[in-house]
Amino acid sequence: MIRVLVVDDDPMVRLLLRTILRPDDIEVVAEAGDGDEAVTQTQAHHPDVVLMDLRMPRVDGIRATELLRALPTPPGVIAMTSFDTESVILDAVRAGADGFLAKDSSPDQIVAAVRDVAAGEGALSPRAARTVMEQVSTDRAAAASRDAQERLRVLTERENDVALAVAAGRSNGEIARELFVSEATVKTHLARAMEKLGVAGRVQVAMLVALAGSAVPDHG
């Protein structure tokens, strides 16, 4: 039997969810009208899954989710809201929600989500899934950028100048003229930069600079 706690500040919504959650393998063991009460009811009834409204007075669903996740044996949390904007979805996931559903989800979708989360799986609406995947991609790009910035910090000012010029597509001769040094000096700086960066050629130097983006370390 999957034990469920329904959390929503609207009594009619709680009644509707109780009506939906009537399969033989699901039991609504308690209700709560705000996030603070959700924590109290969770500690009292030990539900497997909490259906959590996000917009509530006093303690909202985001904060309540964080509090539930901090418990010794936290329940699974499915965030539910009428406002499935990207920021709300990401706030819920970052708070520790195991699933996210819009309140206009069908009864079958809600029941399936409860079963999935109780089984240790995630439950995201299609829009929420797309948003999370896009954010993961963005986070990975940001992490790669930070890593490139840190790697470039080991370069001296002149080595950094050469790396930037290489990324801009300059030849050794053009770099030499721009920096008022010989081509041999440019080759030396480039070779040292590649050694420090652990890369094998000009293209990889250019890729690191491109990943670092506008936040290329300032050696000035």
C-alpha positions, 0 to 999 in steps of 0.5 A: 500500500502506497501511503500518500499525504496531500498538501494544498491550501485549497480544501476542494483541491485536496478533496479532488485528489482524495477522490482521484487517489482511490486505487487499491494500492494507494491510501491517502493517510493525511492532508495538510493546508500549508508547508509547515503542516506538511512537515508535521503530518509527514512526521506523524504519518510517515507517507511514502509520497507527498503531493505538494502544492507549491503556492501556499501561505506561511511556508510554501511548497518549495521550502516545505520540500526542502524541509522534508528532504532534510528528514532522516527518512524523507518521503518522495515529493511530487510538486504540483502547481497551476503555474508550470513556468521554467523557474517554478519547475527548476526551483521545485527540482532543486529543492529535492522534488522527485516529480513535477505535475501541472494541476491540470494533469489527468487522474491517470497521470497523477496516479501513475506519478504516485506509483512511479515516485513510490517505486523510486523513479522520477515523475515529470510532466513533458514540459518539466522534463524538457525544462530539466534537460535544458537546464542540465545542458546549460549547467554542463556548458557553464561547468565546462566554461568554468573549467576552461577559465581555471585552466587558462589561469595558469598561463602567463600574460604573454602566453594568454595573449598568444592563446587569444590570438590563436583562438581568433584565427591569427597565424604565427606571423600575424601574432608576431606582428601584433605583439612586436615579437619574433615568430620564434618567440610566438612558437615558444609561448604557444608551445609552453601554453599547450604544455601547461594546458595539456593540449596537443595543438592550436585547435584545442587551445582555441577550443579552450578559449572559446569555452572560457568565453567572455570570462577569459582570465584577466592577466592585466 
